[in-house]
Structures are given as C-alpha cells and as structure tokens.
Amino acid sequence: MTVTLNPHYVVDKEQKPKAVILTMDEWEQVLEALEELEDISAYDAAKAGPLDTIPFEQAVREIEEKFGG
C-alpha cells in the first residue's frame, strides 16, 4: 500500500516542527496502513508460534470473550 501525504507542519519560534496537519483522506490512509501493518505483525507472530490447534467452538468462545461477540 502506498500512502500519499502532503503534510503541513506547525513550527515554533525557532522553526522546529511541533505538529503535523493532514487532510482527513491522508489521515485515513495512515490509519489503513497501520491496520495493515498490525495484521501482518499478527500473522507473523502466529506463524512463529507453536502450531497447537484448538477446537473451532473453543476458538469462537475465546474470540467472543475477548471482543464481546
């Protein structure tokens, strides 16, 4: 995913950057990219972990407990 940004910087008296202003579209691109990276990281962690399996019903129950399904 390519994120196209045209940030506007807020600077202090010494012209040091203090904040960045993005459009809503740019901000949504950043959030989407971060979510994608989070998914990749979770996938990599799952692949690196043990290959233990659990019954489907147990997996659903654990997901519902964690995310309130």
C-alpha positions, 0 to 999 in steps of 0.5 A: 500500500502506498500512502500519499501525504502532503503534510503541513507542519506547525513550527515554533519560534525557532522553526522546529516542527511541533505538529503535523496537519493532514487532510482527513483522506491522508489521515485515513490512509495512515490509519489503513496502513497501520491496520495493515501493518498490525495484521501482518505483525499478527500473522507473523507472530502466529506463524512463529508460534507453536502450531497447537490447534484448538477446537473451532467452538473453543476458538469462537468462545475465546474470540467472543470473550475477548471482543464481546461477540 
